[in-house]
Amino acid sequence: MSSGSRPAGGLLVAGTTSDAGKSVVTAGICRWLARQGVKVAPFKAQNMSLNSFVTREGAEIGRAQAMQAQAAGVEPTALMNPVLLKPGSDRSSQVVLLGKPVGEMSARGYHGGRQEQLLGVVTDCLDRLRGTYDAVICEGAGSPAEINLRRTDIVNMGIARAARFPVVVVGDIDRGGVFASFFGTTALLSAQDQSLVAGYLVNKFRGDVSLLEPGMEMLRSMTGRATYGVLPFRHGLGIDEEDGLRVSLRGAVRESAIAPPVGEDVLRVAVCAVPLMSNFTDVDALAAEPGVVVRFVDRAEELVDADLVVVPGTRGTVRALEWLRERGLAAELARRAAAGRPVLGICGGFQALGEHIEDDVESRAGSVDGLGLLPVRVRFAREKTLARPTGSALGEPVDGYEIHHGVAEVLGGEPFLDGCRAGAVWGTHWHGSLESDGFRRAFLREVAAAAGRRFTPAPDTSFAALREEQLDLLGDLVEEHADTAALLRLIESGAPAGLPFLPPGAP
């Protein structure tokens, strides 16, 4: 497959709902195409997520697009996610355009005109990708049938129509009602939009596929559109969350299987599920370690038996502080620190563990006392720090990425990455540091010693290799359970001609 002198082909992966599996299906298609020797790039015009990543050029994009780029075997860039919305409340978000923050905006203001103005920006980014790659696999957002938002849509049918890309709609059969969702999604689109909807993809199926076949045949007879595959449910994929702002509490991270410990003890990690939690993917590397059990918590009593407590990143440091105090978690963290029991703060969590915060930017709360567990004072700057630092700690090389407005002044303690350590309390702005295998093992040995656990890190866990295995599994799912020949025809030639219109269409 080669683009030659014409723009590259492509596909839009839409969904009947949020969390239908668009992100992982897009990644799976990217990995499958890359295996075929196709130079492929992911694209999401607009993403709403608190899980973000910093590219090598210093641009902030959604972590899902960085993961999809890894699946495609290419370096992520701002072109792959030109608009990122980072919620700061139920009604407003920070708008990140081409990797840089450009201000806060209410949902009404964004959908009232700003979003429509960005269509030229996102189509330009898509055109630039199409000039470089053989294929571009786009991911939609939510559902393309949000009829109240269609006029200003730039991420679903808006981008599909601008690029003349065919659309495959993904449905989560695990939720039930997948056939009604496919039919209803299509029937609520305008005739022009429907002409691009080529068919459907069933996701998260459990059981005998033959039982679905009568339904798929009836769906085809009613819609004139094929079902391009039935992807089975798989545990333990561990792929980055994207749109979701809520995390299931009191559950194992990513449904990951808990491998037996190498030493005599397991290590229990509790992650405080603070409001506006961001980049909670930081703890995925801990959950990947044999014998490490990770859970999200929201009650003080859930910290009592934890060997390590992580206070993760957040888009609202001051709000997180209030939440920790209201729920009694702050007092329990102070008791832990006094007893020499391990606590790790990352980014906003690091800021919350400090002595004092001056915030006239994020919360505009002014002077706020921190938890006082680390000798650090934080001042919020209007310009966001976006960086890809490298260094060493605990005798091991480390790299990570930084995304924060808070500027920390470290007044004491022992150096720890860009932050510090005081007793058994550590703090850093660096996301992703625990993905550095040697450093992670050294850190867990320190935690185990402080917690009095006879825990031994596995000597050969490679987080990067585990990620590659997970991405290969996504590629396998597409290759083995989707009609890849038909998908390739769509990518190269577009939606089939003469697809029937389903009434009533968009109002």
C-alpha positions as CSV (number, residue, x, y, z in Angstrom):
1,M,0.0,0.0,0.0
2,S,1.5,3.3,-1.0
3,S,0.0,6.8,-1.0
4,G,2.1,7.8,-4.1
5,S,1.2,11.3,-5.2
6,R,-2.4,11.2,-3.8
7,P,-3.3,11.7,-0.1
8,A,-3.1,8.6,2.1
9,G,-6.2,6.6,2.7
10,G,-7.8,6.3,6.1
11,L,-10.6,5.2,8.3
12,L,-12.6,6.7,11.2
13,V,-13.2,4.4,14.1
14,A,-16.4,5.7,15.8
15,G,-18.3,4.3,18.7
16,T,-21.9,3.8,19.8
17,T,-20.9,5.3,23.2
18,S,-17.9,6.5,25.1
19,D,-15.7,3.5,26.3
20,A,-17.0,1.3,23.5
21,G,-13.4,0.4,22.7
22,K,-12.5,3.0,20.1
23,S,-9.0,3.7,21.5
24,V,-8.0,0.0,21.6
25,V,-9.5,-0.9,18.2
26,T,-7.7,2.1,16.7
27,A,-4.4,0.8,18.3
28,G,-5.1,-2.7,17.1
29,I,-5.7,-1.6,13.5
30,C,-2.5,0.5,13.7
31,R,-0.5,-2.5,15.0
32,W,-2.0,-4.8,12.3
33,L,-1.2,-2.4,9.5
34,A,2.3,-1.8,10.8
35,R,2.9,-5.5,10.7
36,Q,1.9,-5.5,7.0
37,G,4.6,-2.9,6.3
38,V,2.1,0.0,6.0
39,K,3.4,3.3,7.3
40,V,0.4,4.3,9.5
41,A,-0.4,7.1,11.9
42,P,-3.1,7.5,14.5
43,F,-5.2,10.7,14.7
44,K,-7.8,12.1,17.1
45,A,-8.9,15.6,16.2
46,Q,-10.2,16.4,19.7
47,N,-9.6,14.5,22.9
48,M,-11.0,15.1,26.4
49,S,-8.7,13.4,28.8
50,L,-6.7,14.0,32.0
51,N,-4.2,11.4,30.9
52,S,-1.7,13.1,28.7
53,F,1.9,12.7,27.4
54,V,4.7,15.0,26.3
55,T,6.1,14.4,22.8
56,R,9.8,14.8,22.0
57,E,9.1,18.3,20.6
58,G,7.6,19.3,23.9
59,A,3.9,19.1,22.9
60,E,1.2,17.8,25.2
61,I,-1.2,15.2,23.7
62,G,-3.5,12.5,24.9
63,R,-1.8,9.4,26.2
64,A,-4.1,7.3,24.1
65,Q,-2.7,8.8,20.9
66,A,0.9,8.3,22.2
67,M,0.0,4.6,22.9
68,Q,-1.5,4.3,19.4
69,A,1.6,5.8,17.9
70,Q,3.6,3.2,19.7
71,A,1.3,0.5,18.2
72,A,2.0,2.0,14.8
73,G,5.8,2.0,15.5
74,V,6.1,5.8,15.0
75,E,7.0,8.7,17.1
76,P,4.0,10.6,18.5
77,T,3.6,14.3,17.5
78,A,1.1,17.1,18.2
79,L,-0.4,16.5,14.7
80,M,-1.9,13.3,16.0
81,N,-4.0,15.1,18.6
82,P,-4.3,18.8,17.7
83,V,-7.0,19.6,20.3
84,L,-6.8,18.3,23.9
85,L,-9.4,19.3,26.5
86,K,-8.3,18.9,30.1
87,P,-11.3,19.2,32.5
88,G,-10.9,21.4,35.5
89,S,-14.5,21.2,36.6
90,D,-17.9,19.8,35.4
91,R,-18.3,23.0,33.3
92,S,-14.8,24.1,32.0
93,S,-11.6,22.7,30.6
94,Q,-8.1,23.8,29.7
95,V,-7.8,23.9,25.9
96,V,-4.5,22.6,24.6
97,L,-4.0,23.4,20.9
98,L,-1.2,21.8,19.0
99,G,0.4,20.7,22.2
100,K,0.3,24.1,24.1
101,P,-2.3,25.4,26.5
102,V,-4.3,28.4,25.1
103,G,-6.7,29.1,28.0
104,E,-9.7,27.8,30.0
105,M,-13.1,27.6,28.3
106,S,-16.6,26.6,29.4
107,A,-18.3,23.8,27.6
108,R,-20.9,26.3,26.3
109,G,-18.2,28.6,25.0
110,Y,-16.3,25.8,23.3
111,H,-19.4,24.2,21.6
112,G,-20.9,27.7,21.0
113,G,-18.3,28.6,18.3
114,R,-14.7,27.9,19.3
115,Q,-14.9,24.3,18.3
116,E,-16.2,25.0,14.8
117,Q,-13.3,27.5,14.3
118,L,-10.8,24.8,15.0
119,L,-12.0,22.6,12.1
120,G,-9.4,24.2,9.8
121,V,-6.6,23.5,12.3
122,V,-7.5,19.8,12.6
123,T,-8.0,19.2,8.9
124,D,-4.6,20.8,8.3
125,C,-3.0,18.4,10.8
126,L,-4.8,15.5,9.2
127,D,-3.7,16.6,5.7
128,R,-0.1,16.9,6.9
129,L,-0.2,13.3,8.3
130,R,-1.8,12.1,5.0
131,G,1.1,13.6,3.1
132,T,3.6,11.6,5.2
133,Y,2.0,8.3,5.9
134,D,0.4,5.6,3.8
135,A,-2.7,5.4,6.0
136,V,-4.2,7.4,8.9
137,I,-6.5,5.7,11.4
138,C,-8.7,8.3,13.1
139,E,-10.5,7.8,16.4
140,G,-13.8,9.5,17.1
141,A,-15.1,10.7,20.5
142,G,-18.2,9.6,22.3
143,S,-20.8,8.8,19.7
144,P,-21.2,10.4,16.2
145,A,-24.9,10.6,16.8
146,E,-24.8,13.4,19.4
147,I,-27.4,15.4,17.4
148,N,-27.1,18.4,19.8
149,L,-23.4,18.8,18.9
150,R,-23.3,17.8,15.2
151,R,-23.2,21.4,13.9
152,T,-19.9,22.1,15.5
153,D,-18.5,18.5,15.4
154,I,-14.8,18.3,14.4
155,V,-13.9,14.8,15.7
156,N,-16.6,12.4,14.4
157,M,-18.6,12.9,11.2
158,G,-17.2,16.4,10.8
159,I,-13.7,15.1,10.2
160,A,-14.9,12.0,8.3
161,R,-16.8,14.2,5.9
162,A,-14.0,16.7,5.5
163,A,-11.5,13.9,4.7
164,R,-14.1,11.6,2.9
165,F,-13.0,8.8,5.2
166,P,-15.2,5.7,5.6
167,V,-16.5,5.1,9.1
168,V,-16.7,1.8,11.1
169,V,-18.8,2.0,14.3
170,V,-17.6,0.0,17.3
171,G,-20.2,-1.3,19.8
172,D,-19.5,-2.8,23.3
173,I,-21.7,-5.9,23.4
174,D,-20.7,-6.4,27.0
175,R,-23.2,-3.6,27.8
176,G,-26.0,-5.1,25.9
177,G,-28.2,-3.6,23.2
178,V,-25.4,-3.6,20.6
179,F,-27.7,-4.1,17.5
180,A,-30.1,-1.4,18.6
181,S,-27.1,0.9,19.2
182,F,-25.7,0.2,15.7
183,F,-29.0,0.8,14.0
184,G,-29.9,3.9,16.1
185,T,-26.5,5.5,15.7
186,T,-26.8,5.2,11.9
187,A,-30.4,6.3,11.7
188,L,-29.7,9.5,13.6
189,L,-27.2,10.7,11.1
190,S,-27.9,12.9,8.0
191,A,-28.0,11.3,4.6
192,Q,-24.5,12.7,3.8
193,D,-23.0,11.3,7.0
194,Q,-24.7,8.0,6.6
195,S,-23.1,7.6,3.2
196,L,-19.7,7.3,5.0
197,V,-20.8,4.7,7.6
198,A,-19.5,1.5,6.0
199,G,-20.4,-0.9,8.8
200,Y,-19.9,-2.1,12.3
201,L,-17.4,-3.9,14.6
202,V,-18.6,-5.8,17.7
203,N,-16.3,-5.4,20.7
204,K,-15.9,-7.3,24.0
205,F,-17.8,-10.4,23.0
206,R,-17.9,-13.5,25.3
207,G,-19.1,-16.8,24.1
208,D,-20.0,-18.6,20.8
209,V,-19.8,-16.2,17.8
210,S,-22.3,-18.3,15.9
211,L,-25.0,-17.2,18.2
212,L,-24.5,-13.6,16.9
213,E,-24.6,-14.5,13.2
214,P,-28.5,-14.3,12.8
215,G,-28.4,-10.8,14.4
216,M,-25.6,-9.7,12.1
217,E,-27.5,-10.9,9.1
218,M,-30.6,-9.1,10.1
219,L,-28.7,-6.0,10.8
220,R,-27.2,-6.2,7.3
221,S,-30.6,-6.7,5.7
222,M,-32.0,-3.7,7.6
223,T,-29.0,-1.3,7.1
224,G,-27.2,-2.6,4.0
225,R,-24.0,-2.6,6.0
226,A,-21.7,-5.3,7.0
227,T,-20.3,-6.2,10.4
228,Y,-16.5,-6.3,9.9
229,G,-15.7,-8.5,12.9
230,V,-16.5,-9.7,16.4
231,L,-13.6,-9.0,18.8
232,P,-13.5,-11.2,21.9
233,F,-13.3,-9.9,25.4
234,R,-9.7,-10.0,26.8
235,H,-8.6,-9.6,30.4
236,G,-5.4,-7.7,31.3
237,L,-4.9,-5.5,28.2
238,G,-3.6,-2.7,30.5
239,I,-3.9,-0.1,27.7
240,D,-4.0,3.6,28.7
241,E,-7.3,5.0,29.7
242,E,-8.4,7.9,27.5
243,D,-11.7,9.8,27.8
244,G,-12.8,8.3,31.2
245,L,-12.6,10.8,34.1
246,R,-13.7,8.2,36.7
247,V,-11.7,5.2,37.9
248,S,-13.3,2.1,39.4
249,L,-12.3,2.2,43.1
250,R,-11.3,-0.8,45.2
251,G,-10.3,-2.8,42.1
252,A,-7.1,-4.1,40.7
253,V,-5.5,-1.8,38.1
254,R,-6.6,-2.6,34.5
255,E,-8.0,-6.0,35.7
256,S,-4.3,-7.1,35.7
257,A,-3.6,-10.7,36.8
258,I,-1.6,-10.6,40.1
259,A,1.5,-12.7,39.6
260,P,2.9,-14.5,42.6
261,P,5.7,-12.6,44.4
262,V,9.4,-13.6,43.9
263,G,10.0,-13.1,47.7
264,E,8.0,-14.2,50.6
265,D,5.6,-11.2,50.8
266,V,3.4,-9.2,48.5
267,L,3.6,-5.4,48.4
268,R,0.3,-3.5,48.8
269,V,0.0,-0.1,47.0
270,A,-2.9,2.2,47.7
271,V,-3.5,5.1,45.2
272,C,-5.6,8.0,46.5
273,A,-8.3,8.6,44.0
274,V,-8.1,12.4,44.2
275,P,-10.5,14.6,42.2
276,L,-9.5,15.4,38.7
277,M,-6.9,12.6,38.9
278,S,-4.5,12.9,36.0
279,N,-1.9,10.4,34.6
280,F,-2.9,7.6,37.0
281,T,-1.2,5.4,34.4
282,D,1.9,6.2,36.4
283,V,1.1,3.2,38.7
284,D,0.7,0.8,35.8
285,A,4.3,-0.1,36.0
286,L,3.9,-1.0,39.7
287,A,0.9,-3.2,38.9
288,A,3.0,-5.0,36.3
289,E,5.5,-6.2,39.0
290,P,4.9,-9.8,40.3
291,G,3.7,-9.6,43.8
292,V,2.6,-6.0,43.8
293,V,-1.1,-5.4,44.4
294,V,-2.4,-1.9,43.3
295,R,-5.8,-0.5,44.2
296,F,-7.4,2.9,44.1
297,V,-8.9,4.1,47.4
298,D,-11.0,6.9,48.7
299,R,-11.3,6.2,52.5
300,A,-8.7,6.7,55.3
301,E,-9.1,3.1,56.6
302,E,-8.0,1.8,53.2
303,L,-4.5,3.2,53.8
304,V,-3.9,1.4,57.1
305,D,-2.7,-1.9,55.6
306,A,-0.9,-0.3,52.6
307,D,2.9,-0.7,52.3
308,L,3.0,2.3,49.9
309,V,0.5,5.1,49.4
310,V,0.7,7.1,46.1
311,V,-0.8,10.5,45.9
312,P,-1.1,10.9,42.1
313,G,-1.3,13.8,39.7
314,T,-4.3,16.0,39.5
315,R,-5.6,18.9,37.5
316,G,-6.7,20.5,40.8
317,T,-4.1,20.4,43.5
318,V,-6.0,22.7,45.9
319,R,-9.2,20.8,45.4
320,A,-7.3,17.5,46.0
321,L,-6.0,18.9,49.3
322,E,-9.5,19.8,50.4
323,W,-10.7,16.3,49.5
324,L,-7.8,14.6,51.3
325,R,-8.6,16.6,54.4
326,E,-12.4,16.2,54.3
327,R,-12.0,12.4,54.0
328,G,-9.5,12.0,56.8
329,L,-6.8,10.8,54.3
330,A,-4.6,13.8,55.1
331,A,-4.4,12.9,58.8
332,E,-3.6,9.2,57.9
333,L,-0.9,10.4,55.5
334,A,0.6,12.5,58.3
335,R,0.5,9.5,60.7
336,R,2.2,7.3,58.1
337,A,5.0,9.9,57.5
338,A,5.6,10.2,61.3
339,A,5.9,6.4,61.6
340,G,8.3,6.2,58.6
341,R,5.8,4.4,56.4
342,P,6.3,5.0,52.6
343,V,4.4,7.7,50.7
344,L,5.0,8.8,47.1
345,G,3.6,12.0,45.6
346,I,3.7,12.5,41.8
347,C,3.1,15.9,40.2
348,G,0.0,17.4,41.9
349,G,0.4,14.8,44.6
350,F,4.0,16.0,45.2
351,Q,2.7,19.6,45.4
352,A,0.1,18.6,47.9
353,L,2.7,17.0,50.2
354,G,4.6,20.2,50.4
355,E,4.4,23.0,53.0
356,H,2.7,25.8,51.1
357,I,1.1,26.6,47.8
358,E,0.6,30.0,46.1
359,D,-2.0,29.4,43.4
360,D,-3.4,32.3,41.4
361,V,-3.6,30.2,38.2
362,E,-5.3,26.8,38.6
363,S,-7.7,27.3,41.5
364,R,-7.1,31.0,42.0
365,A,-7.2,30.2,45.8
366,G,-4.1,32.2,46.6
367,S,-2.2,31.1,49.7
368,V,-3.0,27.5,50.8
369,D,-1.2,25.3,53.3
370,G,0.0,21.9,52.0
371,L,0.2,18.8,54.1
372,G,3.7,19.7,55.3
373,L,5.2,16.3,54.7
374,L,8.0,17.5,52.4
375,P,10.1,20.7,52.7
376,V,8.7,22.2,49.5
377,R,7.0,25.4,48.6
378,V,5.0,25.6,45.3
379,R,4.1,28.7,43.2
380,F,1.8,28.2,40.2
381,A,3.1,29.8,37.0
382,R,0.9,30.8,34.1
383,E,3.2,29.0,31.6
384,K,2.9,25.3,31.8
385,T,6.1,23.2,32.1
386,L,6.2,20.5,29.4
387,A,9.4,18.5,29.4
388,R,11.0,15.1,28.8
389,P,13.7,15.0,31.6
390,T,16.3,12.3,32.1
391,G,18.5,11.7,35.2
392,S,19.3,9.2,37.9
393,A,18.0,8.2,41.3
394,L,18.8,5.4,43.7
395,G,21.8,4.6,41.6
396,E,19.7,3.9,38.4
397,P,19.0,5.8,35.2
398,V,15.5,7.3,35.0
399,D,13.5,9.2,32.4
400,G,10.0,10.7,32.5
401,Y,7.9,13.6,31.4
402,E,6.6,16.8,33.1
403,I,3.2,18.5,32.7
404,H,2.5,21.1,35.4
405,H,1.9,24.8,36.2
406,G,3.3,24.5,39.8
407,V,7.0,25.4,40.3
408,A,8.5,23.7,43.3
409,E,11.2,25.3,45.5
410,V,12.8,22.4,47.4
411,L,14.1,23.7,50.8
412,G,15.6,20.5,52.3
413,G,15.5,16.7,52.4
414,E,17.5,14.4,50.1
415,P,17.4,15.0,46.3
416,F,15.0,12.7,44.5
417,L,14.7,13.3,40.7
418,D,13.5,17.0,40.5
419,G,11.9,16.8,44.0
420,C,13.1,15.5,47.3
421,R,12.8,12.8,50.0
422,A,12.2,13.3,53.7
423,G,12.3,10.0,55.6
424,A,9.9,7.6,53.9
425,V,8.1,10.4,51.9
426,W,9.1,10.9,48.3
427,G,8.0,13.6,45.8
428,T,8.6,14.4,42.2
429,H,7.0,16.1,39.2
430,W,8.2,13.3,36.9
431,H,5.4,11.2,35.4
432,G,6.5,7.9,33.9
433,S,9.6,7.5,36.1
434,L,8.4,4.1,37.4
435,E,8.5,2.7,33.8
436,S,12.4,2.8,34.1
437,D,12.9,-0.9,35.2
438,G,16.1,-0.6,37.3
439,F,14.8,2.5,39.1
440,R,11.4,0.9,39.8
441,R,13.1,-2.2,41.3
442,A,15.4,0.0,43.5
443,F,12.5,2.1,44.7
444,L,10.4,-1.0,45.5
445,R,13.3,-2.4,47.5
446,E,13.4,0.8,49.5
447,V,9.6,0.7,50.1
448,A,9.8,-3.0,51.2
449,A,12.6,-2.2,53.7
450,A,10.7,0.7,55.1
451,A,7.4,-1.3,55.3
452,G,9.1,-4.3,56.9
453,R,8.1,-6.6,54.0
454,R,10.1,-9.5,52.7
455,F,9.3,-8.5,49.2
456,T,11.8,-9.0,46.4
457,P,11.3,-7.3,43.0
458,A,11.4,-9.7,40.0
459,P,14.8,-9.3,38.3
460,D,13.6,-9.4,34.7
461,T,10.3,-7.5,34.5
462,S,10.5,-5.2,31.5
463,F,7.6,-2.7,31.4
464,A,8.4,-1.7,27.8
465,A,8.3,-5.4,26.7
466,L,5.0,-5.9,28.5
467,R,3.6,-2.9,26.7
468,E,4.7,-4.3,23.4
469,E,3.1,-7.6,24.2
470,Q,-0.2,-5.9,25.0
471,L,-0.1,-4.0,21.7
472,D,0.7,-7.2,19.8
473,L,-2.3,-8.7,21.5
474,L,-4.5,-5.9,20.1
475,G,-3.0,-6.5,16.7
476,D,-3.8,-10.2,17.0
477,L,-7.4,-9.5,17.9
478,V,-7.8,-7.4,14.7
479,E,-5.9,-9.9,12.6
480,E,-7.7,-13.0,13.8
481,H,-11.2,-11.7,14.4
482,A,-11.9,-8.9,11.9
483,D,-12.3,-9.0,8.2
484,T,-9.0,-7.4,7.5
485,A,-9.3,-7.7,3.7
486,A,-12.5,-5.6,3.8
487,L,-10.9,-3.1,6.3
488,L,-8.0,-2.7,3.9
489,R,-10.4,-2.0,1.0
490,L,-12.1,0.7,3.1
491,I,-8.9,2.3,4.0
492,E,-7.7,2.4,0.4
493,S,-10.9,3.1,-1.5
494,G,-13.4,4.6,0.9
495,A,-17.0,3.7,1.8
496,P,-18.9,1.5,-0.7
497,A,-21.1,3.4,-3.1
498,G,-24.9,3.2,-2.8
499,L,-25.2,2.6,1.0
500,P,-28.9,2.9,1.8
501,F,-30.3,5.8,3.8
502,L,-32.0,4.8,7.1
503,P,-34.8,7.1,8.2
504,P,-35.4,9.3,10.1
505,G,-31.9,10.8,9.6
506,A,-30.7,13.8,11.5
507,P,-33.5,16.3,12.5
